[in-house]
Amino acid sequence: MTQVRWGIVGPGNIARNFADGLAGATSGTLKAIASRDADRRRDFGDCYDIASSDRHATYDALLADADIDAVYVATPHPFHAEQGLSVIRAGKALLLEKPAGLNAAEVVALTEAAAQEGVFFMEAYMYRCHPQIARLLAMLAAGTIGTVRHIRAAFGFATAVNPKGRLFDRALAGGGILDVGGYPVSAARLIAGAATGKPFAEPVSVKGAGTIGTTGVDETAYALLTFADGITAEVACAITRRMDSTLYIEGTGGSITLPTPWMPGRDAAPSNAEIHVTSNGETTIERVESPEHLFTFEAEAASRAILAGDRAAAYPAPDAADSIGTAHVLDQWRAQVGYATFAEAPGVVRVLPGTLPSGLPPIPTVAIPGIDKPVSRLVLGCDNRDTPAEGAIVWDAWMEAGGTAFDTAAVYGGGRHEAVLGQWIASRGVADEIVVIAKGAHTPYCLPQAIGVQLDQSLERLQLARTPLYILHRDNTDVPVGEFVDAMNRLIDAGRVGIWGGSNWSVARFAEARAHAEANGLTGPAALNNNLSLAVMEKPVWDGCVTSNDAETLAYLRDEDILHLSWSSQARGYFLPADLRDRLPADTAPETCFGSPANAERRIRAGTLAVEKGVSAHNIATAWVLAQSFPSLALVGPRSPGEIASTLPGLAVSLTGAERDWLNLERDDRAG
C-alpha cells in the first residue's frame, strides 16, 4: 500500500474541508463516501469525483468495503463515539472529528477498542498538525521566553441563536465547550506539558463559569486551569460572542502570541501563520509560510502513521491519552458551568454498542439459596461512576458480558453513586434481571436502629422495592451481635431484604451471629464480605477493614460452606504490571496495603503460572479467588469496558487445588 484509501462518513462542511486537504496529501486519497441522505451523497460524490459504486447509502456498507483502509467520521457530536467504535471493530483506521465523545468515558471506550483491535486512532484537532504548533514547541524547548508561567487561549465566535441548529440543539450536544472549547483546553495542556518536557500536562484544578442559553446549552464559558508546577491557563469559548481567538504564552523572559492558532487559512489554502515573540519590550514576527490547505497537514499526518503501521500520528498530533485528558477537562468545565448533555441526564437511555471485543469468555452464574435470580461469579463494584452517562457505558458492557451482580453502598459518593445506578436500572428496565447487593451500617452509623433508615434511603435512590442481599458494611462490637440479627430479621420479614451478611466482620463475630440466629429461630448471616485476594492485606485499605485470607477464616469458610464475597479481590491492582499500579492515592495504593516479601513471592508465582496458561498475573489472581473450596464470588472494580475485557480471561482459568495452595505459599510445588 503506497497510499491510504479513505472513506468519509458524514458529508458536511467539515468533511469537505478534510476532502480538500486530503487532495493535497501525498500519502492518502479519497475513495468513498457514506451518507443516508441521497442528495448529499450525490452532491459530495460529484464534487470529489467519487465513483458511483463508492457512494454508500449506509455506514455498514462503507465499513464492509475491503478497498477502504481508513475512515474519517464527521457526523454531529452525538454520533462520533458510536460510529467511531463501528469503524474500529471493522478493523479500519479511524480519524474521528472532535469531540471524540460526549464525555471522557466515551473517549476511553474508543481508545481501548482501538488498542484491542490494533488500529490507528486519532481525534481530529487539525490545528495540532499545522507547522506553527511544532515551531511554537521548538521555541519553548529552546527557552525563547524563559520559563512558562501563564497561558491564555480562546476560541469564540458570534452566531445567531437557532434552536434547531447544531450549535444550539441540546439533542445534538450543542454548546461552545464541546464544539470549540477543546481547542484552548488541548493547547493549554500541550504547552503546560512542553514546559516540563512532557507531551501534555493535566490540570490539578479546573474552575469555570459561563452562561447557559435559552436552548439549554452553554453559549459562553470561561475557565481557569492550574497545573502542578504553578502554570496557570485562562481558557474561553463562545458561540454567541466574538472573542480574541488567539493563543498567548507568558514566560519569565517574554511572551509568544499566535494570532491564528486554530484555523490559519480557514477553508482554503494557503494556511500561512505568524508567531509573535516579545522580549525586552520588542516584538519580532516569524512567518510560517504554508501553501498547503490547513487540513492537508492532518490528512498527511494520519496517512503517514497508518502506512507506517503506527497507532497514533506523530507528536504534536494528539494521541489516545491526550484525547482522554482533554475530555476530562471538558467534563469538569461543563460541570462547573452547569451544562449536562442529554446523555448525562437522569433516565438516560443512550446505549454505546461495540465497547467490548468479541470472543470474551462469558461471566458464569451460580444459584445462591435465598436469591431468586442467577448471580454472576464476578460482582461489579459501583463506587466510581458519578453520572448516568459514564456509568451506563460500564454497566451496559457488564450485562453484555453476562454480569448480573452489582455491588453498591449507601456511603459511596455520599449516596450519589447509588442514585446514578438507580437511574440506569430504571432507564434500562432491568430491575428484574439483575442482583443489586446493597450495603449500609457504615461507621459511625453502625447501629441496629439505623439500618432500616439507611436501607430505605438506598432503595429509594436505587428505585428498587427490595435488595436480594443486604450487607452490614462494618461491625460494631460494642453492640451485642443479637441486636444486629434481630434488626435484619425485621427487614427480612418486611420483604425489604432477601438474605444478609456482614462486611469486615471477624469470623468469630460472624459465627456468633449465626449461633444466635439458630438458637432463636431467626435468619442468620449468609455471606461474609471481607477482603480476600491472593495478596494478603498487610495494611487495612481503610479503617475497620478485615481480610479473610488467614488460616482460621479460610478453614471456617470451608468447614461451614459459607458464601464469601471478596472486596478488592484483585488486591487493588497488585498483580498488574508495575506501570499500572500507581493510579491510586498513595495511602491506598497496592504496594502500600499489600506490599510484603510474601506477597512479592505470590506475584512471582502468579506470573509464572500466567505464562503457562496464556493469561496475565492479574487474571491468575482473579482465578485464585474463584477457585476456593467454598462458594466464592469476586467483587471487581473495572472503570471502563476495557478493564472489564482485561479481567474476563481469568474466568477461563481453572486452577487445581495444588495450584491454588501453591500460589498462596501453602506448599512449595504444584504436584499432586
C-alpha positions as CSV (number, residue, x, y, z in Angstrom):
1,M,0.0,0.0,0.0
2,T,1.5,3.3,-1.1
3,Q,-1.5,5.4,-0.3
4,V,-4.2,5.2,2.4
5,R,-7.6,4.8,0.8
6,W,-10.0,6.9,2.8
7,G,-13.7,6.8,3.2
8,I,-15.7,9.6,4.8
9,V,-18.8,9.2,7.0
10,G,-21.0,12.4,7.1
11,P,-20.5,14.7,4.0
12,G,-21.0,18.0,5.8
13,N,-18.9,21.2,5.7
14,I,-16.1,19.9,7.9
15,A,-15.9,16.7,5.7
16,R,-15.4,19.0,2.6
17,N,-12.5,20.7,4.4
18,F,-10.9,17.3,5.0
19,A,-11.5,16.2,1.5
20,D,-9.9,19.4,0.2
21,G,-7.0,18.8,2.5
22,L,-6.7,15.2,1.5
23,A,-6.4,16.2,-2.2
24,G,-3.1,17.9,-1.3
25,A,-1.7,15.0,0.7
26,T,0.7,12.5,-0.9
27,S,0.1,9.6,1.4
28,G,-3.7,9.3,1.2
29,T,-6.5,9.5,-1.3
30,L,-10.3,9.8,-1.0
31,K,-12.1,6.8,-2.4
32,A,-15.6,6.6,-0.8
33,I,-18.4,8.4,1.0
34,A,-21.2,7.2,3.1
35,S,-24.4,9.1,3.8
36,R,-28.1,8.2,4.4
37,D,-29.1,11.3,2.5
38,A,-29.2,10.6,-1.2
39,D,-28.9,14.3,-2.2
40,R,-25.9,15.0,0.0
41,R,-24.3,11.7,-1.1
42,R,-24.7,12.7,-4.8
43,D,-23.5,16.2,-4.4
44,F,-20.4,15.3,-2.4
45,G,-19.6,12.4,-4.8
46,D,-19.9,14.7,-7.8
47,C,-17.8,17.4,-6.2
48,Y,-14.9,15.0,-5.4
49,D,-15.2,12.7,-8.3
50,I,-16.1,9.6,-6.3
51,A,-17.2,6.6,-8.3
52,S,-20.9,5.7,-8.1
53,S,-20.1,2.3,-6.7
54,D,-18.2,4.0,-3.8
55,R,-21.1,6.2,-2.8
56,H,-22.6,4.1,0.0
57,A,-26.1,4.6,1.3
58,T,-25.2,3.0,4.7
59,Y,-22.3,3.3,7.0
60,D,-22.1,-0.5,7.3
61,A,-21.6,-0.8,3.5
62,L,-18.6,1.5,3.7
63,L,-17.1,-0.4,6.6
64,A,-17.6,-3.7,4.7
65,D,-15.6,-2.3,1.7
66,A,-12.3,-4.1,1.6
67,D,-10.8,-1.3,-0.5
68,I,-11.1,1.2,2.3
69,D,-8.2,1.4,4.8
70,A,-9.2,4.3,6.9
71,V,-12.4,6.3,7.8
72,Y,-12.9,9.9,8.7
73,V,-16.1,10.4,10.8
74,A,-17.5,13.9,10.5
75,T,-21.1,13.5,11.7
76,P,-22.7,15.5,14.5
77,H,-21.3,15.1,18.1
78,P,-23.7,12.5,19.5
79,F,-22.7,10.0,16.8
80,H,-19.0,10.3,17.0
81,A,-18.3,7.6,19.6
82,E,-20.8,5.1,18.3
83,Q,-19.7,5.4,14.7
84,G,-16.1,5.5,15.7
85,L,-16.5,2.2,17.5
86,S,-18.1,0.7,14.4
87,V,-15.1,1.7,12.4
88,I,-12.6,0.3,14.9
89,R,-14.5,-3.0,15.3
90,A,-14.4,-3.3,11.4
91,G,-10.6,-3.2,11.6
92,K,-10.3,0.2,9.9
93,A,-8.1,3.1,10.9
94,L,-10.1,5.9,12.4
95,L,-9.8,9.7,12.2
96,L,-12.6,11.0,14.4
97,E,-13.8,14.6,14.4
98,K,-13.7,16.3,17.7
99,P,-15.0,15.9,20.3
100,A,-14.3,12.2,20.0
101,G,-17.0,11.5,22.7
102,L,-19.6,13.4,24.6
103,N,-17.6,12.7,27.8
104,A,-14.3,11.2,28.9
105,A,-15.9,7.8,29.4
106,E,-16.8,7.6,25.8
107,V,-13.3,8.6,24.7
108,V,-11.8,6.0,27.0
109,A,-14.0,3.3,25.4
110,L,-12.9,4.4,21.9
111,T,-9.2,4.3,22.8
112,E,-9.5,1.0,24.5
113,A,-11.2,-0.5,21.5
114,A,-8.5,0.8,19.1
115,A,-5.8,-0.8,21.3
116,Q,-7.7,-4.1,21.4
117,E,-8.1,-4.2,17.6
118,G,-4.6,-2.8,16.9
119,V,-5.8,0.0,14.7
120,F,-4.9,3.7,14.3
121,F,-7.0,6.2,16.3
122,M,-6.7,10.0,16.2
123,E,-9.0,12.7,17.3
124,A,-9.2,15.3,14.6
125,Y,-7.8,18.5,16.1
126,M,-6.3,19.7,12.8
127,Y,-4.6,22.7,14.3
128,R,-2.2,20.4,16.1
129,C,-0.7,19.2,12.8
130,H,0.0,22.7,11.4
131,P,3.7,23.5,11.4
132,Q,3.2,26.6,13.5
133,I,2.5,24.4,16.5
134,A,5.7,22.4,16.0
135,R,7.6,25.7,15.7
136,L,6.0,27.0,18.9
137,L,7.0,23.9,20.8
138,A,10.6,24.2,19.5
139,M,10.7,27.8,20.8
140,L,9.5,26.8,24.2
141,A,12.1,24.0,24.3
142,A,14.8,26.4,23.4
143,G,13.8,28.7,26.3
144,T,12.9,31.6,24.0
145,I,10.7,33.2,26.6
146,G,12.2,31.5,29.7
147,T,10.0,29.5,32.0
148,V,6.4,29.3,31.0
149,R,4.1,30.8,33.7
150,H,0.7,31.6,32.2
151,I,-1.3,30.7,29.1
152,R,-4.3,32.5,27.6
153,A,-6.4,30.8,24.9
154,A,-9.8,31.5,23.5
155,F,-12.0,30.4,20.6
156,G,-15.2,32.3,20.3
157,F,-17.5,33.5,17.5
158,A,-20.9,35.1,17.3
159,T,-23.8,33.2,15.8
160,A,-27.5,34.0,15.8
161,V,-29.4,31.6,18.1
162,N,-31.1,28.9,16.1
163,P,-32.9,26.3,18.4
164,K,-32.8,23.8,15.5
165,G,-29.2,24.4,14.6
166,R,-26.4,22.0,15.6
167,L,-24.7,24.5,17.8
168,F,-27.8,25.2,19.9
169,D,-29.7,21.9,19.9
170,R,-29.2,20.1,23.2
171,A,-30.3,16.9,21.5
172,L,-27.2,17.3,19.3
173,A,-24.9,18.1,22.2
174,G,-24.6,21.7,21.2
175,G,-22.8,24.4,23.1
176,G,-19.4,26.1,23.0
177,I,-17.4,23.8,25.2
178,L,-18.0,20.7,23.2
179,D,-17.8,22.5,19.9
180,V,-14.7,24.7,20.3
181,G,-13.7,24.6,23.9
182,G,-11.4,21.6,23.2
183,Y,-9.1,23.9,21.2
184,P,-7.9,26.2,24.0
185,V,-8.0,23.3,26.5
186,S,-5.9,21.0,24.4
187,A,-3.5,23.8,23.7
188,A,-3.1,24.7,27.3
189,R,-2.4,21.1,28.3
190,L,0.0,20.8,25.4
191,I,2.0,23.9,26.4
192,A,2.0,23.2,30.1
193,G,3.4,19.7,29.3
194,A,6.0,21.1,26.9
195,A,7.2,23.5,29.6
196,T,8.2,20.5,31.7
197,G,9.4,18.2,28.9
198,K,6.2,16.2,28.6
199,P,3.8,15.6,25.8
200,F,1.0,17.2,27.8
201,A,0.0,18.0,31.4
202,E,-3.1,17.6,33.4
203,P,-4.5,20.5,35.5
204,V,-4.9,19.9,39.2
205,S,-7.9,22.2,39.3
206,V,-10.5,23.5,36.9
207,K,-12.6,26.5,37.9
208,G,-15.2,27.5,35.4
209,A,-18.1,29.9,34.8
210,G,-20.4,30.6,31.9
211,T,-23.9,31.3,30.6
212,I,-26.5,28.7,29.6
213,G,-28.8,30.0,26.8
214,T,-32.5,29.5,26.2
215,T,-31.9,26.2,24.4
216,G,-30.1,24.7,27.4
217,V,-26.6,24.7,26.0
218,D,-23.6,26.8,27.1
219,E,-23.2,29.9,24.9
220,T,-20.2,31.4,26.6
221,A,-17.8,29.8,29.0
222,Y,-14.6,30.7,30.8
223,A,-12.2,28.6,33.0
224,L,-9.0,28.8,34.9
225,L,-6.8,25.8,34.8
226,T,-4.0,25.4,37.4
227,F,-1.2,22.9,36.8
228,A,1.0,21.2,39.4
229,D,4.1,23.2,38.7
230,G,2.3,26.5,39.1
231,I,1.5,27.2,35.5
232,T,-2.0,28.7,35.1
233,A,-4.2,29.0,32.0
234,E,-7.2,31.1,31.1
235,V,-9.4,29.4,28.5
236,A,-12.6,30.7,27.0
237,C,-15.1,29.8,24.3
238,A,-18.3,31.1,22.8
239,I,-20.9,30.5,20.1
240,T,-22.7,33.8,20.6
241,R,-19.8,36.2,21.4
242,R,-16.9,37.1,19.2
243,M,-13.6,36.6,21.1
244,D,-10.0,37.4,20.6
245,S,-9.3,33.9,19.4
246,T,-5.6,33.9,19.9
247,L,-3.1,31.8,21.9
248,Y,-0.8,33.7,24.3
249,I,2.0,32.2,26.4
250,E,3.7,34.3,29.1
251,G,7.2,33.3,30.3
252,T,9.7,34.7,32.7
253,G,11.7,36.2,29.8
254,G,8.9,37.3,27.4
255,S,5.8,36.1,25.6
256,I,4.7,34.4,22.5
257,T,1.4,35.1,20.7
258,L,-0.2,33.0,17.9
259,P,-2.8,35.4,16.2
260,T,-4.4,32.5,14.3
261,P,-3.7,29.3,16.2
262,W,-6.8,27.3,15.3
263,M,-7.7,27.8,11.7
264,P,-4.9,29.6,9.7
265,G,-6.3,29.8,6.2
266,R,-9.7,28.6,7.4
267,D,-11.4,26.9,4.4
268,A,-8.8,27.4,1.7
269,A,-5.0,27.4,1.0
270,P,-2.6,28.8,1.9
271,S,-2.6,28.4,5.6
272,N,0.1,30.9,6.4
273,A,0.6,31.9,10.1
274,E,2.6,34.2,12.2
275,I,4.3,33.8,15.6
276,H,4.9,37.0,17.6
277,V,7.7,36.9,20.1
278,T,8.1,39.7,22.6
279,S,11.2,40.1,24.7
280,N,12.7,43.2,26.4
281,G,9.9,45.3,25.1
282,E,10.5,44.4,21.5
283,T,8.3,42.2,19.3
284,T,9.6,40.2,16.4
285,I,7.3,38.3,13.9
286,E,8.2,34.9,12.5
287,R,6.1,33.9,9.5
288,V,5.3,30.3,8.9
289,E,4.7,30.0,5.2
290,S,2.3,27.1,4.4
291,P,0.9,27.0,0.9
292,E,-1.0,23.8,1.8
293,H,-4.6,23.6,2.9
294,L,-4.9,23.5,6.7
295,F,-6.4,20.1,6.6
296,T,-3.7,18.7,4.4
297,F,-1.4,18.5,7.4
298,E,-3.8,16.5,9.4
299,A,-4.6,14.2,6.4
300,E,-0.9,13.7,5.7
301,A,0.0,13.0,9.4
302,A,-2.7,10.4,9.8
303,S,-2.0,8.8,6.4
304,R,1.7,8.5,7.1
305,A,1.2,7.0,10.5
306,I,-1.3,4.4,9.1
307,L,1.2,3.5,6.3
308,A,3.9,3.0,8.9
309,G,1.7,0.7,11.0
310,D,1.6,3.2,13.9
311,R,-1.5,3.5,16.1
312,A,-1.1,7.3,16.5
313,A,0.2,10.2,14.5
314,A,3.5,11.8,15.3
315,Y,3.6,14.4,18.1
316,P,2.3,17.1,18.4
317,A,-0.8,15.5,17.0
318,P,-2.9,14.2,19.9
319,D,-2.6,10.6,20.9
320,A,-5.2,8.5,22.9
321,A,-4.0,9.6,26.3
322,D,-4.0,13.2,25.2
323,S,-7.6,13.0,23.9
324,I,-8.8,11.4,27.2
325,G,-7.2,14.1,29.2
326,T,-8.8,16.9,27.2
327,A,-12.2,15.2,27.5
328,H,-11.7,15.0,31.3
329,V,-11.1,18.8,31.5
330,L,-14.1,19.5,29.3
331,D,-16.2,17.3,31.6
332,Q,-15.1,19.3,34.6
333,W,-15.6,22.6,32.8
334,R,-19.1,21.8,31.8
335,A,-19.9,20.7,35.3
336,Q,-18.6,24.0,36.6
337,V,-20.8,25.9,34.1
338,G,-23.8,23.7,34.8
339,Y,-24.2,22.1,31.3
340,A,-25.0,18.5,31.2
341,T,-25.6,17.0,27.8
342,F,-28.7,14.9,27.1
343,A,-26.6,11.8,27.5
344,E,-25.9,12.8,31.2
345,A,-29.5,13.5,32.1
346,P,-31.3,11.3,34.7
347,G,-33.1,8.4,33.0
348,V,-30.6,8.4,30.1
349,V,-31.3,5.6,27.5
350,R,-28.3,6.3,25.3
351,V,-26.5,3.0,24.5
352,L,-23.0,2.8,23.1
353,P,-22.6,-0.5,21.3
354,G,-19.2,-2.1,20.4
355,T,-17.4,-1.3,23.7
356,L,-16.3,-4.9,24.2
357,P,-14.3,-7.0,21.8
358,S,-15.6,-10.3,20.5
359,G,-14.5,-13.7,21.9
360,L,-14.5,-12.9,25.6
361,P,-15.5,-15.7,28.0
362,P,-19.0,-15.1,29.4
363,I,-19.2,-14.5,33.1
364,P,-20.6,-17.7,34.7
365,T,-23.5,-17.5,37.2
366,V,-24.4,-19.5,40.2
367,A,-27.5,-20.2,42.2
368,I,-27.4,-18.8,45.8
369,P,-30.0,-20.0,48.3
370,G,-32.4,-17.2,49.1
371,I,-31.7,-15.3,45.9
372,D,-34.3,-16.0,43.1
373,K,-32.1,-14.9,40.2
374,P,-28.7,-16.2,38.9
375,V,-25.8,-14.4,40.4
376,S,-22.6,-13.8,38.3
377,R,-19.4,-15.1,40.0
378,L,-17.9,-11.7,39.3
379,V,-19.7,-8.8,41.0
380,L,-19.3,-5.3,39.7
381,G,-18.4,-2.6,42.2
382,C,-20.4,0.6,41.5
383,D,-18.5,3.0,43.7
384,N,-16.8,5.1,41.0
385,R,-19.4,6.4,38.4
386,D,-20.5,9.9,39.0
387,T,-23.0,10.4,36.2
388,P,-25.6,8.1,34.5
389,A,-23.7,8.6,31.2
390,E,-20.3,7.3,32.3
391,G,-22.0,4.6,34.4
392,A,-24.1,3.4,31.5
393,I,-21.1,2.6,29.4
394,V,-19.6,0.3,32.0
395,W,-22.9,-1.2,33.2
396,D,-24.2,-2.0,29.7
397,A,-20.9,-3.7,28.9
398,W,-21.1,-5.7,32.1
399,M,-24.5,-7.1,31.2
400,E,-23.4,-7.7,27.7
401,A,-20.5,-9.8,29.2
402,G,-23.0,-11.8,31.2
403,G,-22.7,-10.0,34.5
404,T,-25.8,-9.9,36.7
405,A,-24.5,-8.8,40.0
406,F,-23.9,-5.2,41.1
407,D,-22.4,-4.1,44.4
408,T,-23.2,-0.6,45.9
409,A,-23.3,1.1,49.3
410,A,-25.1,4.0,51.0
411,V,-21.8,5.8,51.6
412,Y,-20.4,5.6,48.0
413,G,-20.2,9.2,46.8
414,G,-22.4,10.3,49.6
415,G,-25.3,8.5,48.0
416,R,-24.7,9.8,44.5
417,H,-23.4,6.5,43.2
418,E,-26.5,4.7,44.3
419,A,-28.6,7.3,42.6
420,V,-26.9,7.1,39.3
421,L,-27.0,3.3,39.4
422,G,-30.7,3.6,40.1
423,Q,-31.3,5.9,37.2
424,W,-29.5,3.4,34.9
425,I,-31.6,0.5,36.2
426,A,-34.8,2.4,35.6
427,S,-33.8,3.6,32.1
428,R,-32.9,0.0,31.1
429,G,-35.8,-1.7,32.8
430,V,-33.6,-4.4,34.2
431,A,-34.6,-4.4,37.9
432,D,-36.0,-7.9,37.5
433,E,-32.9,-9.2,35.7
434,I,-30.1,-8.2,37.9
435,V,-29.0,-8.7,41.5
436,V,-28.2,-5.5,43.4
437,I,-26.1,-6.1,46.5
438,A,-26.7,-3.1,48.8
439,K,-24.7,-2.2,51.9
440,G,-25.3,0.1,54.9
441,A,-24.5,0.5,58.6
442,H,-21.1,2.0,57.9
443,T,-19.3,3.6,60.9
444,P,-20.3,5.9,62.6
445,Y,-23.9,4.7,61.8
446,C,-23.2,1.1,62.5
447,L,-26.2,0.7,64.9
448,P,-29.2,-1.6,64.7
449,Q,-31.7,1.2,64.9
450,A,-30.0,3.0,61.9
451,I,-30.1,0.1,59.5
452,G,-33.8,0.4,58.4
453,V,-33.4,4.1,57.8
454,Q,-30.3,3.6,55.6
455,L,-31.9,0.8,53.7
456,D,-35.0,2.9,52.9
457,Q,-32.6,5.7,51.6
458,S,-30.7,3.2,49.5
459,L,-33.8,1.6,48.0
460,E,-35.2,5.0,47.2
461,R,-32.0,6.0,45.4
462,L,-31.8,2.7,43.6
463,Q,-35.5,2.8,42.7
464,L,-36.0,-0.7,44.0
465,A,-38.5,-2.3,46.3
466,R,-36.0,-4.7,47.9
467,T,-32.5,-5.9,47.8
468,P,-31.8,-9.7,47.5
469,L,-28.6,-9.4,49.6
470,Y,-28.0,-6.7,52.2
471,I,-24.6,-6.3,53.8
472,L,-23.7,-4.6,57.0
473,H,-20.8,-2.5,55.9
474,R,-19.0,-2.6,59.2
475,D,-19.3,-4.3,62.6
476,N,-19.7,-2.6,65.9
477,T,-18.5,-4.9,68.7
478,D,-19.9,-2.5,71.3
479,V,-23.3,-3.7,70.3
480,P,-24.4,-7.3,71.2
481,V,-24.5,-9.2,67.9
482,G,-28.0,-10.4,68.6
483,E,-29.3,-6.9,68.1
484,F,-28.0,-6.8,64.6
485,V,-29.5,-10.2,63.9
486,D,-32.9,-9.0,65.2
487,A,-32.8,-5.8,63.2
488,M,-32.0,-7.7,60.0
489,N,-34.8,-10.2,60.5
490,R,-37.3,-7.4,60.9
491,L,-36.3,-6.1,57.5
492,I,-36.5,-9.7,56.0
493,D,-40.0,-10.1,57.5
494,A,-41.0,-6.8,55.9
495,G,-40.0,-8.0,52.5
496,R,-37.3,-5.4,52.1
497,V,-34.3,-7.8,52.2
498,G,-33.7,-11.3,50.9
499,I,-30.6,-12.6,52.7
500,W,-28.0,-10.7,54.6
501,G,-24.3,-10.7,55.6
502,G,-21.5,-8.8,57.2
503,S,-18.6,-6.9,55.7
504,N,-15.4,-6.5,57.6
505,W,-16.6,-8.8,60.3
506,S,-14.3,-11.2,62.2
507,V,-15.0,-14.8,61.7
508,A,-15.7,-15.1,65.5
509,R,-18.3,-12.4,65.4
510,F,-19.9,-13.9,62.2
511,A,-20.1,-17.3,63.8
512,E,-21.6,-15.8,67.0
513,A,-24.3,-14.1,64.8
514,R,-25.2,-17.4,63.2
515,A,-25.4,-19.2,66.5
516,H,-27.7,-16.5,67.9
517,A,-30.0,-16.8,64.9
518,E,-30.1,-20.6,65.1
519,A,-30.9,-20.6,68.8
520,N,-33.7,-18.1,68.3
521,G,-35.3,-19.4,65.1
522,L,-34.0,-16.4,63.0
523,T,-32.2,-16.0,59.8
524,G,-28.5,-15.6,60.3
525,P,-25.9,-14.0,58.1
526,A,-25.5,-16.0,54.9
527,A,-22.5,-14.2,53.4
528,L,-19.2,-12.8,54.6
529,N,-17.9,-9.8,52.7
530,N,-14.3,-9.3,53.6
531,N,-11.2,-8.7,51.6
532,L,-10.0,-11.9,50.1
533,S,-7.2,-11.8,47.5
534,L,-4.2,-13.8,46.6
535,A,-2.1,-11.0,48.1
536,V,-2.7,-10.8,51.8
537,M,-3.7,-7.3,53.0
538,E,-0.9,-6.1,55.2
539,K,-2.3,-2.7,56.0
540,P,-6.0,-2.0,56.1
541,V,-7.1,-0.2,53.0
542,W,-9.5,1.8,55.1
543,D,-10.1,1.9,58.9
544,G,-12.0,-1.1,60.1
545,C,-11.2,-3.3,57.1
546,V,-10.8,-7.0,57.6
547,T,-9.2,-9.7,55.5
548,S,-10.3,-13.3,55.2
549,N,-7.0,-14.6,53.9
550,D,-5.9,-16.2,57.2
551,A,-5.9,-19.9,58.1
552,E,-8.7,-19.6,60.7
553,T,-11.1,-17.8,58.4
554,L,-10.4,-19.9,55.4
555,A,-10.9,-23.1,57.4
556,Y,-14.2,-21.8,58.8
557,L,-15.5,-20.8,55.3
558,R,-14.6,-24.3,54.0
559,D,-16.0,-26.2,57.0
560,E,-19.3,-24.3,57.2
561,D,-19.6,-23.9,53.4
562,I,-20.1,-20.1,53.8
563,L,-20.7,-17.8,50.8
564,H,-17.8,-15.3,50.6
565,L,-18.0,-12.1,48.6
566,S,-14.5,-10.6,48.4
567,W,-13.9,-6.9,48.0
568,S,-10.6,-5.8,46.5
569,S,-10.4,-9.4,45.1
570,Q,-7.6,-8.2,42.8
571,A,-5.7,-6.5,45.6
572,R,-6.2,-3.1,44.1
573,G,-4.1,-4.0,41.1
574,Y,-1.2,-5.5,43.0
575,F,-0.8,-8.1,40.2
576,L,-0.9,-5.6,37.3
577,P,2.3,-4.6,35.5
578,A,4.4,-2.1,37.5
579,D,3.4,0.9,35.3
580,L,-0.3,0.3,36.0
581,R,-0.1,0.1,39.8
582,D,0.4,3.7,40.7
583,R,-3.0,5.1,39.7
584,L,-4.5,5.1,43.2
585,P,-3.8,7.6,46.1
586,A,-0.5,6.7,47.9
587,D,-2.2,5.8,51.2
588,T,-4.4,3.1,49.5
589,A,-2.0,2.1,46.7
590,P,-1.4,-1.6,46.2
591,E,2.1,-1.5,47.4
592,T,1.1,0.4,50.5
593,C,-1.7,-2.0,51.5
594,F,-0.4,-5.3,50.1
595,G,3.4,-4.8,49.8
596,S,5.4,-7.6,51.6
597,P,8.1,-10.2,50.7
598,A,5.5,-12.9,50.9
599,N,3.1,-11.1,48.5
600,A,6.0,-10.4,46.2
601,E,6.6,-14.1,46.0
602,R,2.9,-14.7,45.3
603,R,3.2,-12.2,42.5
604,I,6.2,-14.1,41.1
605,R,4.3,-17.4,41.3
606,A,1.2,-15.8,39.7
607,G,3.4,-14.5,36.8
608,T,4.9,-17.9,36.3
609,L,1.6,-19.6,36.1
610,A,0.2,-16.9,33.9
611,V,2.8,-17.6,31.3
612,E,1.9,-21.3,31.3
613,K,-1.8,-20.6,31.0
614,G,-1.6,-17.8,28.5
615,V,-3.1,-15.1,30.6
616,S,-1.9,-12.3,32.9
617,A,-0.9,-12.5,36.6
618,H,-3.9,-10.2,37.2
619,N,-6.1,-13.0,35.7
620,I,-4.4,-15.6,37.9
621,A,-5.2,-13.6,41.0
622,T,-8.9,-13.5,40.0
623,A,-8.9,-17.2,39.2
624,W,-7.4,-17.9,42.7
625,V,-10.4,-16.2,44.4
626,L,-12.9,-18.2,42.4
627,A,-11.0,-21.4,43.0
628,Q,-11.7,-21.6,46.7
629,S,-13.4,-24.8,48.1
630,F,-16.3,-22.7,49.5
631,P,-18.8,-20.6,47.5
632,S,-16.7,-17.6,46.4
633,L,-17.6,-14.5,44.5
634,A,-15.1,-11.9,43.4
635,L,-16.0,-8.2,43.6
636,V,-14.1,-6.3,40.9
637,G,-14.0,-2.6,40.1
638,P,-13.4,-2.0,36.4
639,R,-13.9,1.6,35.5
640,S,-14.3,1.1,31.7
641,P,-15.3,-1.6,29.2
642,G,-11.6,-2.3,28.5
643,E,-10.9,-3.1,32.1
644,I,-13.9,-5.5,32.0
645,A,-12.3,-7.1,29.0
646,S,-8.9,-7.5,30.6
647,T,-10.5,-9.1,33.7
648,L,-12.6,-11.7,32.0
649,P,-9.8,-14.0,30.8
650,G,-9.4,-15.0,34.4
651,L,-12.7,-16.8,34.1
652,A,-11.3,-19.3,31.6
653,V,-8.5,-20.3,34.0
654,S,-9.2,-23.5,36.0
655,L,-6.8,-23.9,39.0
656,T,-6.2,-27.2,40.6
657,G,-6.3,-27.4,44.4
658,A,-2.5,-27.8,44.3
659,E,-2.0,-24.8,42.2
660,R,-4.3,-22.7,44.4
661,D,-2.4,-23.7,47.5
662,W,1.0,-23.2,45.8
663,L,0.0,-19.7,44.8
664,N,-0.8,-18.9,48.4
665,L,2.5,-20.2,49.6
666,E,0.8,-23.2,51.3
667,R,3.1,-25.6,49.5
668,D,6.4,-25.5,47.6
669,D,5.3,-27.3,44.5
670,R,2.2,-27.9,42.4
671,A,2.5,-31.7,42.3
672,G,-0.3,-34.0,43.5
